[in-house]
Amino acid sequence: MRDDAITEPELYDLRHRDAERGDVEFYVERALEVDGPVVELACGTGRIHLPLLRAGVDADGVDLSAERLDRLRAKARAEGLDPSVREADMTALDPDRRYDLAICPYNSLQFTRTLPALRATLSAVHDALAPGGRFVFDVFVPDFDLICETYGEWEETTVDRAGRTYAVRSRATVTDPVEQLFRVEREVATPEGDVVLEDAFELAMLPKRLVRAVVDDSPFASASVAGGFDGDPIAGDDGTQVWTLERAGDR
């Protein structure tokens, strides 16, 4: 690997180290409310998982990216933390214990691009929860004004690494308007203009009524949705759906 190359996990950290979504505090608070263990789906490089561990939460994590998990472990070791994370698909968790809380932050559920995959994820999470356990996740509200104005156009930003400024280009493109799928492409270039990272991934838009229909058809006993991390009811101008699903308790 070139000395000036940036890996995808490192790019994620560089782009989100100063992000203030309000979700880190929200998920840590949800985790501290329960008595039993917590599992984070798509834990990635640890943006939320490491704060969980710092707060003393008994947390496991799963992610499909071995590279992201390696970066999480390295950051955890640097802080003297011992993470319990593994490479796994959220549609087939197969845990060796039951959780009081499962979380899936920052639109990660949108990687379940088909309804069967979304149903399988909800079923897998339900089965991984203890009676009365909760599944909390957030996905964005599709903003079609924004989609019409910006999708298909390259957005240019920068990240600083080791005293050098790298150019980052990204764009989102609707790939299937019927199924409401979109693709995100990214390029990272050195100050000299050499491209050192290119990647792309596809996600599904999950409008509220689609999520509600799938949730109502899931094994969960109840579900509610808020319009952000402050817990207020969702409204027309909200950009984030925060869902809380609950497994039935012991009879």
QUICOR-V944782 format. One record per residue. N is the residue number from 1. PHI is phi as a letter, one per 30 degrees, with the letter a starting at -180 (NA if undefined). Layout:
N:PHI ; N:PHI
This chain:
1:NA ; 2:d ; 3:d ; 4:c ; 5:d ; 6:c ; 7:d ; 8:d ; 9:d ; 10:d ; 11:d ; 12:e ; 13:d ; 14:d ; 15:d ; 16:c ; 17:d ; 18:c ; 19:d ; 20:b ; 21:c ; 22:i ; 23:d ; 24:d ; 25:d ; 26:e ; 27:d ; 28:d ; 29:d ; 30:d ; 31:d ; 32:d ; 33:d ; 34:c ; 35:c ; 36:c ; 37:d ; 38:b ; 39:b ; 40:c ; 41:d ; 42:h ; 43:d ; 44:h ; 45:c ; 46:j ; 47:e ; 48:c ; 49:d ; 50:d ; 51:e ; 52:d ; 53:d ; 54:d ; 55:d ; 56:i ; 57:d ; 58:d ; 59:b ; 60:c ; 61:b ; 62:b ; 63:a ; 64:d ; 65:c ; 66:d ; 67:d ; 68:d ; 69:d ; 70:d ; 71:d ; 72:e ; 73:d ; 74:d ; 75:d ; 76:d ; 77:e ; 78:d ; 79:c ; 80:i ; 81:c ; 82:b ; 83:d ; 84:c ; 85:b ; 86:b ; 87:d ; 88:a ; 89:d ; 90:d ; 91:d ; 92:b ; 93:d ; 94:h ; 95:d ; 96:c ; 97:a ; 98:c ; 99:c ; 100:d ; 101:b ; 102:b ; 103:b ; 104:b ; 105:d ; 106:h ; 107:i ; 108:d ; 109:d ; 110:d ; 111:d ; 112:d ; 113:d ; 114:b ; 115:d ; 116:e ; 117:d ; 118:d ; 119:d ; 120:d ; 121:d ; 122:d ; 123:d ; 124:d ; 125:d ; 126:e ; 127:d ; 128:d ; 129:c ; 130:d ; 131:e ; 132:i ; 133:d ; 134:b ; 135:c ; 136:c ; 137:b ; 138:b ; 139:b ; 140:d ; 141:d ; 142:e ; 143:c ; 144:d ; 145:d ; 146:d ; 147:d ; 148:d ; 149:d ; 150:c ; 151:d ; 152:j ; 153:c ; 154:d ; 155:c ; 156:c ; 157:b ; 158:b ; 159:b ; 160:c ; 161:b ; 162:h ; 163:i ; 164:b ; 165:c ; 166:c ; 167:d ; 168:b ; 169:c ; 170:b ; 171:a ; 172:c ; 173:b ; 174:d ; 175:c ; 176:b ; 177:d ; 178:d ; 179:d ; 180:h ; 181:c ; 182:b ; 183:c ; 184:c ; 185:c ; 186:b ; 187:b ; 188:b ; 189:b ; 190:d ; 191:e ; 192:d ; 193:j ; 194:d ; 195:d ; 196:c ; 197:a ; 198:b ; 199:a ; 200:a ; 201:a ; 202:b ; 203:b ; 204:c ; 205:d ; 206:b ; 207:d ; 208:e ; 209:d ; 210:d ; 211:d ; 212:d ; 213:d ; 214:d ; 215:d ; 216:d ; 217:c ; 218:c ; 219:d ; 220:d ; 221:d ; 222:a ; 223:a ; 224:b ; 225:b ; 226:c ; 227:c ; 228:k ; 229:d ; 230:c ; 231:i ; 232:d ; 233:e ; 234:d ; 235:b ; 236:d ; 237:c ; 238:d ; 239:c ; 240:b ; 241:c ; 242:c ; 243:c ; 244:b ; 245:c ; 246:b ; 247:d ; 248:d ; 249:d ; 250:d ; 251:d
